[in-house]
Amino acid sequence: MVIRHLSIDIETKSSADIGKTGLYRYAQDKDFGILLFAYQMDDSPVEIVDLACGEKIPEFIKACLSNPYVQKHAYNAAFEWYCLNQAGYETPLEQWRCTMAHGLYCGYTAGLDATGKAIGLPQDKQKLSVGKALIRYFCVPCKPTKTNGGRTWNLPKHAPEKWTLFKEYCKQDVVTEHEILQRLSLFPMPEDEVRLWQMDVRMNAYGVRVDKELISGALIVDAISSQRLIDEAYQLTGLPNPNSTAQLLAWLKDSGLDIPNLQKATVEEVLKNNISSGPRRVLEIRQQLGKTSIKKYVAMETAKGDDDRVRGLTQYYGANRTGRWAGRLVQMQNLPRNYIKTLDGARNLVKAKNYEGIRILYGNVPDTLSQLIRTAFIPSENHKFVVADFSAIEARVIAWLAGEQWVNEVFATHGKIYEATASQMFHVPVEKISKGNPEYGLRQKGKVATLALGYQGGVNALIAMGALSMGLTEEELPDIVHRWRSANRRICDLWYKIEQAALAVMQTAQSQAINGLIFSLEGDMIYGQCFLTVRLPSGRKLFYPRPFLQENQFGKMAVHYYSVGQQTHKWEISSTYGGKMTENIVQAIARDCLAETLKRIDDKGLQVVFHVHDEVIIDAPMDVSVDEICDLMAEPIPWAPGLILKGAGFESTYYMKD
């Protein structure tokens, strides 16, 4: 039977701030409702249903929402799927396809408006710019005033002209989504990736339970701590506002400590010096008051539903160049580590809102709260967390891809890659690099080199990885770079082979195959899209949109392409080189290894509640063991013969860094 296509866009209302609560809590709000429902069946004209004014979705379209032979499309389809189900329209997720996810797969950006422009839609097919103002007017509560009669919502009758424009805006979103879909359909998204997107949506909709007592206690303890610290700073300085940067810098200068600014790194550096007790304590207070990680408790409190679950923590294909998942709402990717040995005791004190107990036992209250953030995530009733991650996955993948045999042998045997790297670099027997021996100091050099130098980095990469804070001197860093590269010739060769393959494709338009990767130039004659693609061993492709050759800042011919700038968040030109493309490819393969594990866990009927980098967190029944999950991670991957993977993990009644 022929599959038909139904493109949908809805406009909704809710008292919840979607930017802070996320989609799922937004749609669970008591005030949630669907205002407009726009749709397009195949290539028919776009229709709009004005639900706010009493119109009904046609019975045929309602039937289509659950018809397996009608494929539903939307831009950020998780929103339409979840909202429609919340509003009582049953529509199974497996029948949906997400045009935003498809666009991200093809190297485009996330927003509908931005993607329409990046993909080159004609003006009449692009998203209308009036949307934000109309959404503010109709979709969020308004402040009651005498002028508006004390109402808390603006209805269609209050501004008929705006409402007519809002309906046009909703219809135009369907036009834009449909046009983008037509262009993307020429570069299909693999079914495996569709499944991963659906798994991500289901995981986000399931959510993860949070410890509301811990969150409540942390917020109260933090408020007490902040006030005590401000009071102490006031007593020490006598300043009207001891939080003011200008006032505090002047006070420090008068106290004999002249520093250029109060940035985090500057304060840390100054505190390493021998300074007088008054300024030292004031700077310590400044540090403690600046602990922004406490805001994650606020984010959890805001995003949790009535069932104490936070939903929507991950974004499928959030990292554009590699396809890795990204964090949302609480930003799980940058949670503070925990070093406290007595986590249970600290958690109990916070739950009891015992500020004094925390201060006496742990000293630095904000830092203690920061270390406990992970532990606010807890399993469901009668469940436990099984947490497992890949050991040294990037080092394994790059050695496998490059054919660096001695590294592969290390991972096939004892697995001590830092010791083995130091052994290769300094020509010392690996067994001598063990605690108690003078050669053990070489392990640190092997470690920082392994972590920093795999992607063509040099001295600056070592410094960025913390080489100087590990006790190494700047003078010895060039030697470490040289020794690591001499020990890893095949990895170095890989950088240049990848760069040459990309340049050759751009110069000749002929595909190039190296080390199981296929570099190609792909485009279409209809819309003029063009990509440099890299086919990975898994079959997935990396897309570099609108590529061209141009000299880079070093006067060297390089591949340039369009992407979303990390700093500007705008669609702009980026350049790349062998080491950077190697990093993209290695991290992408590591991501595909994680995806294989997620599918294996899903096939066993187990529930992943979130995953961070190369780590999975499973809300598991009590009979599931960590060994079982680690075994899944170590199973050979059919598309990566010879790649040796290993998982390590733990079980716990809350999330933590083991």
N, C-alpha and C positions, 0 to 999 in steps of 0.2 A: 504493500500500500504506500502511496506517495505521502511523504511527510510534508505537512503545511507549516508555515512559519507565522507566528503571531508576535509582533513587536508591541511592547507595553511600556507606558510610563504613567506613574500615579503621582498625585500631589496629596499630601497628608497634613494633619494637624496633631499637635501634642504639646502638653505643658512641659515635657522634658526637653532639655537642651541637648540635641543630638550630638553636638560637638563634644560635650562632656560625658554624656551617658552612653553614647554609642547607639547603634540602630536598635538593638534588642530591648534594652530598657526603655527606649523611646517609644517603641511600638507596644510595650506592656502598660504604658501609662493609662490611667483611667480616662483621660481626655482624648486619647488617640482616636483618630477616625480618618477615613479616606474621603477626600473632597472631590477629586477629579480622577477619571480613569480614561486615558487616551490609548487607542490601539490601532494597529494596522495589520490586516490579514494579507499575507503575501505582498503583492504590489498594489493592492486596492488603496483608495484614498484613506487618510487618517480620519478616524471618528473619535468623538469625545463624549463621555457620559458624565453629566453634571450631578454627581451623587449628593453634593451639598444642597442642591435645589430640588431633590426628590426624584431625580431620574434613576432608572435601574439599568444595570448591566444586562444587555440582551441575553436571553436564555441560551442562544447558540454560542455566544462567547463564553458564558459561564461554563457550558459543557466543554468547551475547548480548553479551559484551564486545567481540567483533569484528564483530557484525552491524550493518550500516549502517542497518537499519530499527529499531534500538533505540537511542534517545538516552540516553546516560549522563549523570547529574547528580551533582554532589557540591559540598560547600561547600569552596572553595579546591581546585577539581578538579585543578589541576596536581599536587597531592600524590598523590591517588589514581591519576591517570593514570601518573605517572612511577614510583611505587612498584610498581604492578601490573606494568608492563612490566619493571622491574628484577627482579621475582620470577618472571618467566617467563610471565605472562599477557598475551598480545598484545592490545592495545586501541588503535586509531588515535585520535589526538588530535581529528581533525575530527568524530568521533562524540560528543565530550564538550561539555557546557555547564557553566559555572561559576556557581553560585548566588551566591557571594560577589561575583564580578565584576558580576553583574546587580544585586545590592544596592548596590554602590558606584555603579553607573550611576544608580540611582534616589535617590542622595543619602544612603544609609544608611552605617553604619560597617562595619568589616572583620570583627570577631570574630563567630563564630556566636552566642555567648551574648548579646553586646551587641546584635547585630542582631535577635535574637528578642525582646528586651525593647523595643528602639526601635520595632519594627514592631507591637508590641502582642500577641504570642502569649499565649494563656491559659497558666496555670501548668503544666498537664499536657503542654503541647506544647513547653515550654522545655527548654533544655539542662540536664542534671543538674550540680549544683555540686561533686560529689565527684570529678570527672574528674582534676584536677591531681594530687591525692594518689595516685590509682590509676595514673596514667601514670608518676609518679615511682617507684612500687613495681614495676611490671611492665615498663616500656618502657626504662628506663635501667639500666646496671649498678649493682649494690649493692656496698658495701664488705665484703670478706670478714672475718668475725669468728669467734671461738670459738663464740659463741651461734648463729650461722647455719650452722655447719659448714664455714666457709671458702668458701661459694659466692659467685659473682660475679653471678648473675642470680636474681631471684625468679621461680619458676615457679608455675603454677596450683595445683599440689599443696601448695605451701608456705602458701597462704592461700585455701582453697576458697571461703570466704564473700566475700572481696574479689574473687575471680575472677568469681563469679556477679554481683556488683554491677558489675564492669567490663563484662561482657557486656550488662547492662541499659543502662549508660552509652553503649556503642557503638550499640545499637539506638535509644536516645533521640535520638542525634545525627541519625540518618536521619529520625526523626519530625520533628525541628525543621527540618532542611534542607527536607524535603518541604512542610511547612507554609509556610515562607518562600517557597519556589518558587511555591506556589499563589497567594500574595498578589502576588508580583512579576510573575507571568505576565499580570496585568491591565494591566501597563505594560511592554510588550515592549521588549527590548533589540534594537536594529537589527542585522541580519546583518553589516553592515560592522563594527560594534563586536565582534561575536563573532569575526570574522576577525582583528581587531587583537589581541584577547585570545589567540587561538591563535598568532599570529605572535610575541607576547611570550613565551609559554611555550616555543615552539621556540627562540627566541633565547636565553632563559635556560638551556635544556637544552644548547644548543650550547656556550655559555660563551665566555670569552675567555682566551687564553693569557697567563700572567704569567712574568716573567723571574725564575726562582728564584734565580739567582746574585745578582742585584741585591737581592732581598728578603733573602736570607741575609746578604749583605754589609752592608746597611743596619741590620739588627738587631744585628749584632756591633759595627759602628761606633757605633751609638747607645748600646750598653751601655758601650763605652769612654768615649765623650763624657760620658755621664751621671756615670760614676764620677769622671772628671777634674774636672768642674764641681763636684760635691759636695765633692771633696777641696780644691779651690781655695776654695770658700765656707767650709769648715771652717778653712782656714789664715787667711782674711781676718777671720773673725768670732770664732773660738774657741768657737762655740756647740756644745753636744752634738748638736743636730739643726738644721742651718742650713736645712732644708726646713720647719721649724715656723713657721707664720705668726705666732703669738704671740711666740716667741723672736726672730724676725727683726725684727718691728715694734719691739720693745723695744731691740734692738741699734741699729737705725737712729735711734731717738730719742736714745739715748745718744751717737750719732755726729753729732748735730745735724740730723737729717732726720726731722721729725715728720710722718708721713703717715697718713691715716685707715685705709687697708687696702692689701692687695697684689693687688687685682683687676687684670686685664690692662690695662684702660683707664687706671686710676690710674697704674700703673707706666709706661705709654707716655707719659703726660702729664708725669710727674715727670722722666723722662729727657730731655725737651725743654729742661729748665732747666739752668742752670749750677750743678751740685752737685759736691761733692768726689769725688776719684777712688775712694776706698774704697767708700762707699755706691753710687756709680754702677756699679762693677764687680759688686757684690753683686746689684743690681737687674737688671743685664744677664744674670747667671747665672740669676737667678730666671726671667727671660723665656725663656731657652734651655731650661731644664729643664721649662718649662710647655708646650713644643711638643707638643700632644696629637695633631697630625696624624701623628706617627710611629706611632701606634696602627693606622693604616691598613695598614702593613706587616704587623703582627701579624694583622689581619683577613684579609689576603690569604693569609698563610702557613697560617692555620687553615682557610680555606674552599677552598683549591685541592685538586683531586683528584690522583690518581696520574699523570694526564697533564698536570699543571701548568696546568690550566684552572680558572678560578673561574667558577662558575655561579650564576645567580639574582641578578644585580645590579640588576634593575629590577622595579618593581611596577606592573602595569597599573592605571590609574585611582587611583594613589596619592594624588593631590591631588583631594580630594572635590569641591570647588566647580567645578573647571575640567576635570577628566578627564585632567589631565597625568599622565605617568608619574612615579614617585618612585624614589629610590635605596634599595637594601638592601645589607646586609653591609659593603661598603666605602664606601657613600654617595658615589657618583660626582658627586652634585649639588653637593657642597661641597669639591671637591679644591682644594688650594692651587695658585695660579698659578706658572708658572716664568718667572724673569727672567734666569737664568744664560745667557750667550751660548754657553758651551762645554759643552753638555749631554753630548756624547759623552765628553769628557774626565772630567767629573764622574762619569758613570756607570761608567767604567772604574776610577776610583779606588775607588768604593764596592764594585764587584765584587771588586777586589783586597783589600778590607778595609783600605785604606790610610788610617787615621785621620789620621796626621801630614800626608800629602799633601793631604788635604781641608782640614785646618786651615790649612796654610800658604797654599794657593792661594785658598781661599774664606772663611777666617776663621771664620764662624759655622757650625759643623758641623750642629747640629740644623736650622737654616734650609735648609742645602744639601740635607739628606736630605728635608726637607719638599717642596722644589721638585722633587725627582726622583720623587715618588710617582706622578705621571701616567705617567712613562716606564717604570714597572714593567709596564704593559700593552703586550704586543707581539703582532704578527700570527702566524698559523700559519706553519709551514715553507713556504718558497717563495711566501709571500704578502706583501702590504704593507698598511698602513693607508691608506685613503682617508677623510679627515675633511672634512666640509663642514657649514656651518651657514647659517641664514638671516641676512641682513644687516638689522638694525634692524626685525625683523618686527613687534613690537608697535606701533611708530610707523607702519608701513605699514598695519597692520590697522585701527587706530583712525581714521586719516585716511580710509581707504576706507569704513569703516562710517559715519563721520560726514558724508562728502562734503566734506571739507576740501580743496578743489580745488588750492590752491597747493602743499600738501604732496604730493598725488598727482603733480603735475607735476614736483616736485623728484625724486621716485623714478623717474619716467618719463624723466628727463634725466640730470643730473650726479650725483644721489644724495647730495649733501653736505648732509644734513639739519641738522647743527649750525650750519653757516655760514648756510644759508638761514633757519633759525629766528632767528638773531641779526640777520640782515638785516631780517626782518619786524618784529622787536621794536624795533630801534633805527634803522630807516629808513636803513640804510647799504647801498649797492650790494654785492651778494654777492661780486663779484670783488675788492673791497677787503679782504675778510676772508681774508687769506692771509698766510703767514709772511713776516716782514720789514716788514709794514705795522703802524702803531699800532693799526688797527682789529682786528687779529688777536686781541687780548685779549677781544673780544666773543664769540669762538667758545666760550670756556669757559662763558659765561653761557647761550648757546644750547644747549650740550650738557646742562648740569645741568637746565635748564628742560625740555628734551625728555624726559629720563629721569625727572624727578620729578613733573611737573605734569599728566600726561595723565589722571589719575584723580581730579580735584577736590582734589588736595593743595595746600597753601599753603606758608608759610615753613617749617613743621616738616618737610614732605616734602623741601624743598631741603636742609635741614640733615642729614636722614637719608641723603640721597644724597651727602653729603660736600661740600656747597657751601663750608663754612667752611675745610675742609682744602685746597680748591682755591684759596684766597686771597681768596675773596669775604668781605665784611663783613656782619654781621647787619643793619646799617642799610640796605643796598642790596637785601636780599632781597624785601621787599614790592613794590618797584618791578619786580623781575624777574617776580614772580607776575602783577602787573597787566599788564605788557607782553605776557607770553606769552598770557594769556587774551584780550587785545585782538586778538592776531594769530591766534588759533585759536577764533573765535566758534562755528563749527559743532561743534567738539569739546565746547565748554562746553554748547552746546544739547543735545548728545547725552546728557550726564549727566542733565539735567532731564527730557528726553523719556523716558528709561529709567525714572527714578524715578516720573514721572507715570503711565506705562503700568502699572508694578507696583502702584501704589496704586489705579488705576482698576479693575484686574482684581480686586483684593481687595474693593473696595467694591461692584462691580456683578456679579461673577462672569462678566463678558463678556470674551472674548478681545480683545487689543489688538495691532495690527500697526504697528511702526515700523521704518524703515530695514532691512527684510528680516528683522527679528526678530518672532516671535509669542509674546506673553505670554499664558498661560492658567492657569486654575485647574482642576486635574484631580483626580478622586477616584473611589472606588468605593463602591457601596451595600452591598457584602457585608461587607467588613472595616473600613470606615471610614477607609481611608487617604486622605490629601489632600496635594497638592503644588501649589506655584506653579512652573510650568515656563516655560522660555524655549527656544523652538525656534530653533536656530541656522541659518545659511544652509546648512550641510552636511546638515541634517535631524536631526542629533543634538539631544537636549534636555538642558538643565541643570535639575536638580530641587532645589527648596527644600522639604524635608518639613515638614508640619504648620504651615503659615504662618498668621499672624494679624497684625492691626494693633494697634499700641499706641504710646503716646508713647515716644520714645527719651530718652537722658540729657539732650538739649538741649531737651526739651519739644516736639519736633516729631513729628507722626504718621509712623510708619515701619513697614516690613515687618519682622516678626520670624519666625524659623523655628528648627527644631532642627538641630543639627549637632554634630560632634565638636570640642570646644574645642581650640585649638592649644596652650594652656598646660596645661589640665587633662586633655586626652585623654578627656574624658567627654562623654556625650550631653547637651547642654544648649542653652539658648536663645541665639541670636545675633540681632543686628539688622543691617540693611543700609541702604544709601542709594544714590543715583544713581551717584556716583563709584565706589563699591565694586562695584556690579553691573556697571558699565561695565568695570572691571578683570577681573571674572570672565568676562564675555562676550568681551572682546578676547583674553585669554589662552586661552580655550577655542577661539576661532577659530584662533589661532596654533597651538594643539595639533592642530586638525584639518588645518591645512596640513602640519604635520609628518607626520601620519598618512597623508595623500595621498602624500607622498614615500616613506614606508616601504613603502607598497603598491606604488609604482612600482619601487622597488629590489627588492622581493620578486618582482615579475613578471619581472624580468630575471634571476632566479635567483642574485642576489648575497646575501651573508650579512652582515647588520648584527649586530655583537656587543654593542653597547650604544648608547644615545643619552642625551644630557644636555641638558636644556632644549630648545634649537632646533638641536642639533648631532647629526649621525649619524656613527658610526664603523663603517666597513665593513672586514671581513677579506677583502681583495680579491685576486684573481689579478693577476699583474704587468702584464697587458695592459689593465686597467681604469684609466681616467684620471680625475683630479679634475674636469676640464671636463665629462666625461660626466655625473657626479653633479650638478654645479652646474646643468647644463642641465635635468636632471630637476626640480630644485627651482624653476627659473624657469618651467617650463611652466605655462600658464594652468590654473586650476582651474575646472571647469565650473560649480560652484555659487557661484563668487566672480568674476563677470565684472568686469573692470576692476581687480582687485587685482593690483598689480605686485610680484612677488617676485624676490629675487635671492639666489643662494647664493655663498659664497666658501669656499675650503678649501685643503688641502695634502695631500701624500703623505708618509709617514714610515715608518721601521722601528720606531717606538714612538709611544705616545700622548703628546701635549704640547699646550700652549696656544701656538698659532702667533703 
